[in-house]
Amino acid sequence: MQVLINEQHPFVLLADNGFRDYYKPSDALFDACAAGRVLILSPWPYDAGKCHISRADCVKLNNMAEAFCKAMESGCLGL
């Protein structure tokens, strides 16, 4: 991710724990978001008690990433 940010490449970041109220990404990630190079998504609401990501959640996020890639290849997403 740091290489993508440093080289100013666009990417989608799939977060494993949603967004707490008033969430703001860290400095470099914030700047990349503000410049329109980064989109941060999460399929789940924020859970303050969540400590670890499960294998099942990793599989779900990988499936989402695969779906994004296929949609981009087919021209369905204008990213």
Secondary structure, 3 states (H helix, E strand, C coil): CHHHHHCCCCEEEECCCCCCCCCCCCHHHHHHHHCCCEEEECCCCCCCCCCCCCHHHHHHHHHHHHHHHHHHHCCCCCC
